[in-house]
């Protein structure tokens, strides 16, 4: 795996969670604030729509291969 992939993913998750938990009024971090962003219906719309639009915009063979491509991005390079 490329080091940039790992570092970028960790930083993205850190800043996303930090932004969700940071309270601008009191300048404090409150873990309870993150639950305001959890909505199962919204997650189903986003991820279901992403998968559906992938299958709509690409031929079936390429669309199926996209999931393998995501998995390969986390495996060590073969060269």
C-alpha positions as CSV (number, residue, x, y, z in Angstrom):
1,X,0.0,0.0,0.0
2,X,1.2,3.5,-0.8
3,X,2.1,5.5,2.3
4,X,0.2,8.5,1.0
5,X,-3.0,6.4,0.8
6,X,-2.7,5.5,4.5
7,X,-1.7,8.9,5.7
8,X,-4.4,10.6,3.6
9,X,-7.1,8.3,4.9
10,X,-6.1,8.7,8.5
11,X,-6.0,12.5,8.2
12,X,-9.3,12.6,6.3
13,X,-11.1,10.6,9.1
14,X,-9.4,12.7,11.8
15,X,-10.4,16.0,10.4
16,X,-13.9,14.8,9.5
17,X,-14.5,13.5,13.1
18,X,-12.9,16.6,14.6
19,X,-15.1,18.9,12.6
20,X,-18.2,17.0,13.6
21,X,-17.3,17.1,17.3
22,X,-16.0,20.6,17.6
23,X,-18.3,23.2,19.1
24,X,-17.7,26.7,17.7
25,X,-19.6,28.4,20.4
26,X,-17.5,27.2,23.3
27,X,-14.3,26.1,21.3
28,X,-14.5,22.6,22.9
29,X,-14.6,19.1,21.5
30,X,-17.7,17.1,22.5
31,X,-17.9,13.5,21.3
32,X,-21.7,13.6,21.7
33,X,-21.9,16.1,18.8
34,X,-20.9,13.4,16.3
35,X,-24.3,11.6,16.8
36,X,-26.1,14.6,15.3
37,X,-24.5,13.6,12.0
38,X,-25.7,9.9,12.1
39,X,-28.8,9.3,10.1
40,X,-29.3,5.8,8.7
41,X,-31.7,6.9,5.9
42,X,-29.3,9.5,4.7
43,X,-26.4,7.0,4.6
44,X,-28.5,4.6,2.6
45,X,-29.4,7.3,0.1
46,X,-25.7,8.4,-0.3
47,X,-24.1,4.9,-0.6
48,X,-27.0,3.4,-2.5
49,X,-27.1,6.3,-4.9
50,X,-23.3,6.1,-5.4
51,X,-23.5,2.4,-6.2
52,X,-26.5,2.8,-8.4
53,X,-25.0,5.7,-10.3
54,X,-21.8,3.7,-10.9
55,X,-23.8,0.9,-12.5
56,X,-25.9,3.4,-14.5
57,X,-22.9,5.3,-15.9
58,X,-20.5,2.4,-16.7
59,X,-20.9,-0.9,-18.5
60,X,-21.6,-3.9,-16.2
61,X,-18.1,-5.3,-16.5
62,X,-16.4,-2.1,-15.5
63,X,-18.9,-1.3,-12.8
64,X,-18.3,-4.7,-11.1
65,X,-14.5,-4.2,-11.4
66,X,-14.7,-0.9,-9.5
67,X,-15.2,-2.7,-6.2
68,X,-12.0,-4.8,-6.9
69,X,-10.1,-1.6,-7.7
70,X,-11.0,-0.1,-4.3
71,X,-9.8,-3.3,-2.6
72,X,-6.5,-3.3,-4.6
73,X,-5.8,0.3,-3.5
74,X,-5.3,-1.0,0.0
75,X,-3.0,-4.0,-0.9
76,X,0.8,-3.7,-1.2
77,X,2.2,-2.8,-4.7
78,X,3.3,-5.8,-6.7
79,X,6.3,-4.0,-8.3
